[in-house]
Amino acid sequence: MAHPKHKTSKTRRDKRRTHYKATPATMATCSNCGATVKYHTVCNECGHYRGKLVIEKEITV
């Protein structure tokens, strides 16, 4: 493992971290029920993914 000979200053450390930008997840609409869904995920409302029923949802009254 490498052993640094000098302390890295806060400025130098923070300059290295400036390129990262957090972005929110891309959202889509469910083709079955129209709810907002994260891409590549099963819909929480109806249980469909890419037009097919994946999870059987129980209807509560």
Backbone as a ProteinNet text record, in pm:
[ID]
protein_1_A
[PRIMARY]
MAHPKHKTSKTRRDKRRTHYKATPATMATCSNCGATVKYHTVCNECGHYRGKLVIEKEITV
[TERTIARY]
83.1	0	88	45	125.2	120.1	234	242.9	279.2	187.6	216.1	326.6	413.6	522.9	479.7	375.2	327.3	176.4	127.4	-16.2	-81.4	-194.6	-270.9	-357.3	-343.7	-418.7	-567.5	-649.1	-794.3	-831.6	-762.6	-790.4	-762.3	-646.7	-609.6	-706.4	-743.1	-837.1	-973	-1021.2	-1152.1	-1155.2	-1043	-1035.2	-1056	-1005.1	-1017.7	-1163.2	-1242.2	-1380.4	-1482.3	-1439.3	-1533.5	-1602.7	-1554.6	-1608.6	-1734.6	-1760.8	-1876.9	-2001.8	-2104.7	-2231.3	-2341.5	-2409.1	-2518.9	-2639.5	-2698	-2816.4	-2930.8	-3052.5	-3166.7	-3189.9	-3251.5	-3279.1	-3376.7	-3359.6	-3447.4	-3580.7	-3688.5	-3821	-3894	-3984.5	-4066.7	-4210.4	-4302.6	-4440.9	-4471.9	-4548	-4587.7	-4682	-4657.1	-4740.3	-4877.6	-4891	-5017.5	-5107.8	-5055	-5140.1	-5106.4	-4991.5	-4955.5	-4885.2	-4851.2	-4781.1	-4635.3	-4572.1	-4430.9	-4345.6	-4252.9	-4171.5	-4026.2	-3933.3	-3791.7	-3763.3	-3674.2	-3641.3	-3592	-3623.4	-3580.2	-3627.9	-3747.4	-3802.1	-3948.6	-3993.7	-4133.4	-4217.2	-4333.5	-4423.7	-4477.7	-4470.6	-4520.3	-4672.3	-4735.8	-4881.9	-4950.5	-4906.8	-4978.5	-4896.8	-4764.1	-4682.1	-4640.8	-4654.7	-4616.6	-4475.2	-4406.8	-4275.3	-4268.3	-4246.7	-4238.8	-4361.9	-4479.9	-4605.4	-4648.4	-4570.6	-4605.9	-4626.9	-4721.7	-4747.6	-4635.8	-4563.4	-4450.5	-4485.4	-4550.1	-4586.7	-4738.3	-4797.6	-4941.6	-4972.7	-5048.1	-5082.4	-5218.5	-5230.7	-5356.3	-5435.4	-5561.9	-5645.6	-5708.9	-5681.7	-5738.9	-5857.1	-5962.2	-6084.6	-6101.4
-117.6	0	124.5	227.2	348.2	430.2	491.5	578.3	718.6	815.3	950.5	1015.9	1091.4	1159.8	1295.5	1353.2	1485	1480.5	1566.4	1575.6	1640.4	1584.9	1644.7	1755	1876	1989.5	1973.7	2044.7	2039.5	2091.2	2193.3	2250.1	2149.3	2083.4	1984.3	1866.2	1820.3	1709.2	1746.8	1867.8	1910.1	1936.2	1979.7	1998.8	1866.5	1760.5	1628.5	1582.2	1629.4	1584.1	1671.6	1772.5	1866.4	1811.1	1706.3	1657.7	1574.8	1526.1	1441.7	1527.7	1497.1	1567.2	1463	1467	1373.4	1417.3	1322.6	1352.3	1263.3	1312.7	1230	1117.4	1010.9	896.5	935.4	876.9	905.3	833.4	906.5	851	832.7	735.3	708.2	688.4	675.1	646.6	502.2	439.2	299.2	291.4	195.9	182.8	124.7	60.1	-1.2	94	156.4	238.9	387.7	424.9	565.7	624.2	542.6	591	621.5	707.8	740.7	629.7	577.3	462.4	491.4	443	451.3	355	394.2	310	172.1	69.8	-68.1	-124.8	-83.2	-130.4	-168.6	-265.5	-305.8	-194.7	-168.5	-64	-104.7	-13.9	-43	-44.5	26.5	38.1	-86.3	-132.6	-242.3	-370.6	-364.8	-485.8	-522.4	-431.9	-458.6	-409.3	-477.3	-434.3	-464.7	-363.5	-372.7	-439.6	-403.7	-453.2	-589.8	-653.2	-786	-780.5	-862.6	-871.6	-952.5	-892.5	-957.6	-995.2	-903.2	-925.6	-915.6	-1018.5	-1019.9	-928.9	-821.9	-726.9	-761.2	-746.4	-771.9	-639.9	-645.3	-525.2	-511.6	-398.1	-374.3	-279.7	-313.3	-231.9	-150.2
0	0	0	-73.7	-84.8	43.7	77.9	194.9	148	165.8	119.4	201.5	133.5	202.9	254.9	192.9	234.7	251.7	338.8	360.6	238.9	194.8	86.4	145.3	91.1	144	113.8	189.3	168.8	30.4	-14.9	-146.6	-257.1	-250.7	-352.5	-350.2	-231.1	-217	-277	-245.5	-292.2	-442.6	-500.3	-645.2	-718.2	-661.8	-721.3	-721.1	-627.1	-612.8	-684.8	-759.6	-820.6	-943.9	-1004.7	-1131	-1113.6	-993.7	-969.6	-953.6	-1030.9	-1018.3	-1002.1	-888.4	-864.7	-948	-1019.8	-1099.8	-1052.9	-1055.2	-1014.7	-1115.4	-1068.6	-1154.1	-1264.2	-1382.6	-1494.9	-1474	-1491.3	-1468.9	-1601.6	-1603.6	-1721.3	-1674.6	-1769.8	-1733.9	-1767.6	-1681.3	-1700.4	-1819.8	-1909.7	-2029.2	-1996.3	-1879.4	-1842.3	-1764.5	-1658.4	-1572.5	-1576.7	-1634.8	-1646.8	-1526	-1428	-1308.9	-1342.9	-1264.1	-1283.8	-1224.3	-1305.4	-1266.2	-1299.6	-1218.3	-1249.8	-1364.7	-1457	-1571.5	-1528.3	-1606.5	-1585.8	-1452.8	-1409.1	-1282.3	-1300.4	-1221.9	-1224.3	-1161.6	-1217.7	-1167.2	-1030	-933.7	-799	-794.3	-885.4	-883	-938.7	-1056.3	-1122.2	-1136.7	-1120.2	-1129.5	-1270.4	-1366.9	-1505.5	-1533.4	-1625.5	-1673.6	-1821.9	-1902	-2048.3	-2108.7	-2056	-2111.6	-2063.7	-1973.9	-1924.3	-1773.5	-1725.1	-1581.6	-1517.3	-1424.8	-1360.7	-1217.7	-1147.4	-1007.6	-995.3	-940.2	-917.5	-798.5	-823.1	-717.1	-659.9	-526.4	-457.8	-453.7	-491.7	-491.8	-354.5	-286.1	-153.3	-166.8	-95.4	-103.2	21.1
[MASK]
+++++++++++++++++++++++++++++++++++++++++++++++++++++++++++++

